[in-house]
Amino acid sequence: MLKNSLVACAALPILLLLGSSGNSATLADAERHAAGYISAYDAKTGTMAWRFYTMPGDPSMLSAAPADLKFRDGLSAYNGGNYLKALEIWLPLAQHEDAPSQAGVGFIYHRGLGVQVDDQKAYFWLRKAAEHGQPEGQMMLGTLYFYGQGVGQSYVQAYAWCDLALDGGSADAEDCRGAALQSLRSDSDLKQAFQLSTNLHHQFGPKL
């Protein structure tokens, strides 16, 4: 059932994060025109839970390389279980609008890794990542809206953000979108959700 899938997504165990600088491109990289990515794997099953891309292949984004290197320093700290060090590295990057770092900070606060759970801070940073067009940030933001964690509960917002994330390449967003859609009970809510999704696609969707 879709809602059960979303519950499982929100309650994922501690994840192992692995990254690629993009030096050996995969088919998925080529399809997404990306130079690097971070993948999160279930530590028990080895199943990939999500992936986000750290540096688009657009040459105009090459200036992001220094931030990407620093992000990977934070990733090393995270993988070593030093979540406070990861936060120390990622937070300044997030404050300078680095979307992967914003998503990482949001995830740390949402899961309470080395810090107290703070879904208001998680919402703040995931919203920023989402508005920078980061699909996994959009998916996690939709999940916060679905459950009303750190923000007012809204199936309309949950549907729209997860629909955007799915179109941006986050396969995990399909369960989020489906669960939100099933929860929209009135024609008015459906209309609002579809209109909001259209608006978000125009504002924050993939640029072709």
N, C-alpha and C positions, 0 to 999 in steps of 0.2 A: 504494500500500500504506500502511496506517495508520501503521506504524512509520516509514516514510520521511517521511510528512507530519510526524510529531512531531519527527524529526531536523531537518527544515527549519524548524520552528517554533522549536526551541531554538537554531538557528544563524542567526537573522534578521540581516540587515545593519543598520547604523546606521539608526535610525528617526527620522523627523521627527514631532514631537509638536505637535498643534494642539488648542486648547481652545475651548470655548464657555461663556459665563457663563449661557446659557439665556435671554437676552433675547428671542431669536426662536426660539420652540419649534418643533421638528420633530416629525414623527409618531412617530419613535423615542423622543424625549423624553417625549411624552405617554403612550406605551405603557409606559414605565418609570417614570413619575411622577418624573422627575428634572429638576433645574433647571440642570445644567451637566454637561459631560463633557470628557474628554481622549481624543483619538484618536491612534493611532500609525500612520504610513504608511511603507511601504517607499520609501526615498529614490530608488530606481532605477525602480520600476514604478508608483509612485503608488497601489498597492493598500493598503487599510486592513488593518493587521495585527491590531489590537485596539483596544478602546475601554473606558474605565471612567468611571463617573459620579461627579462630585465632590461633589454636594450633593443628597441626596434631597429630594423635594418636601414631605415631612412638615414642617408648620410648626414642630414641636418641634425641628427641626434647623437653624432659621434662625440660631442662635447660632454655627453653623459658618462663617458668612460671612467673618469676619476671617481664619480659617485658610485659607479658600478663596482669598482675595486674596493671601495670602502664598505659598500653593502656586503660584499663577500667576506670581508673581515668580520662583520657582524654575524654572518652566516656560520663562519667557523666557530665563533663563540657560542652560538645557539646550538650547533651540533655537538659541542662539547658539554652542553648542559649549563653553560654560564649565561643564563638568560639576562641577568642584570648587565653584563658586559655587552651583550648583543643590543640591549635597549640603549645603553650608553652610546654605542656607535650609531645605531639607526635613528635615534631621536633627532640629533642635529640634521641628519640628511632629510628626515621627514619634514623638519621645520623649513628646509630649503626646497620643498616641493618634489622630493624624490618619491615617486609613486610606490615602487617595491618596498622601500623603507617604511612608508606610511602604512602599507598593508601589514608588514611585519610587526610594527609597533601596535597596530590595532589587534592583531592576532595574539600578541603577548598579553595585552590587557584583557582581552576577552577570555583567554584560558587561565589567566592568573599565574603565569610562568615567572616565578621569582618576584612577583609583585601581587598585591591584592587584586582580585577580580574587580575590574572597573569598566562596566559596559558603556558608561557615558564617554569615557576616554576612547574605548574601542570604537564606538560610533563616530566620534569626532575624526579619528584617523582613517577609518575605513571609508567614511564619506569622502574625505579628501582623495584617497586612492581611487575611489569609484569615479569621482569627477575628473580625474586625470585619465580615465578610460581604461583602468586596470580591471580586467574581467573578474579575477578572483576577489578583488576588493568589492566589486559590484555584487558578486554572489553572496559574500559574507555579509554585506550591508543588507541585502534582501532578507537574509536569514535573521538578522537582528530585528528588522521590521516585522517579520513573520511572528516572532515570539514576543515582541515588545521589550527587547533587552536593550537598555540604554536609550531608548527612543519610544515614542508612542506606538503601540501596536497598530499595524495597518496592512491588511492583505493586498490592498491596492498598490501601496508602495513596494511590498514584497514581490508582487507579480511583475511590476514594471522593471525593477532593478534586476531581478533574476532573468527576465526575458532579454534584457540588454546584455547581461553577462553571457547568456547562452549564445546569442548572436556574435559575441566577441570571442567565442572559442572556449568558454568554460563549460565542459560537458557536465560537471556536477550541478550546474545551475538548472538542469532539466527537471530534477526532482523538486527543487525549490519552487520553480515556476509552476509546475503541475499541482503541488500542494496548495499554493496560494490561489491558483485558478479554481480548484475545487472548493475553496473556502469563500469565494465570492458568490453571495447568495442572491443578489438582486441585479436586475438589468442596469440599474444606475451605477452600481459598483463595477460591473463589467465594463461599462462605457468609460468610466473614469480610469480604470486600469489600462485599457487599450489606448486611451488618449495620452495618459502619462507616459506609457512606454514609447509611443511615437515621439513625444516631446524629448524624452531622455535620449532616444536614438539620434535625434537632430543635434542635441547638445553635446553628448558624450560618447556617441557610438563610434565604431571603427571608421576611419577616414579612408575611403577607397582612392 
